[in-house]
Amino acid sequence: MNSLQNLSQTWVYLSASPLFHLTLTLVAFQAAVWLFQKAGRTALLNPVMVAVVIIVMALRVTETSYATYFQGAQFVHFLLGPATVALAIPLYRQWHVVKRSGGAIAVSVICGSLTAAATAVGTAWLLGGPRDILASLAPKSVTAPVAMAIAEELGGLPSLTAVLVILTGIVGAMFGTMVLDACRVRPWPARGLAIGTASHGIGTARALQVNETAGAFSGLAMGLNALATAVLLPLLWGLVF
């Protein structure tokens, strides 16, 4: 009985420590990477998706709130900024290709940005989705901080947008390569632009695993798509709704 009581007290202490949830995040991701590699690096076992499932299950079993968990996870969250900036390195290595294709890149990103928003909003509208859900869906292909700000401006639900952004990234990372293969899109710059425009950072991480050129163009598309969506979507939203 005393042992169980001591174990319970230890758990209460550990679960309240930010270090515990930081460790949980890192262990979950490392376990997901190990599984990903053991399965032959198949995109269907995307490490981000697997890590999210592990962490959610752990939080549900232990009845830990997200606010408590984030006290530790915020240290990893902070690193998203430097990691995003680091995408400039592969882009710099491919800058000679970027300069030759500036016009094509701009057109493809703008078209991709509008298509991503229009297909999501149009599908939800046809299914009878309310206006706040449509506004939450519209920026789902943009990196999370920008997407949440856009959704709030349009009258959507930023928390729902954050979930949709993550799901979009995971789906893009899992199936993007298969779709591009099926469409016979072969050039690495084109593949990277498609992945970055459609599935932001998570898709870009997958593109970098496959090919450095694709990863560089995916990072470029992610940034340009965020800019294009932030500028164009509010203007078009006001005209349509």
Secondary structure, DSSP 8 states (H G I E B T S, - for coil): -HHHHHHHHHHHHHHT-HHHHHHHHHHHHHHHHHHHHHTTS-GGG-HHHHHHHHHHHHHHHHT--HHHHHHHHHHHHHTHHHHHHHTHHHHHHTHHHHHHTHHHHHHHHHHHHHHHHHHHHHHHHHTT--HHHHHHHTTTTS-HHHHHHHHHHHT--HHHHHHHHHHHHHHHHHHHHHHHHHTT---HHHHHHHHHHHHHHHHHHHHHHH-HHHHHHHHHHHHHHHHHHHHHHHHHHHHH-
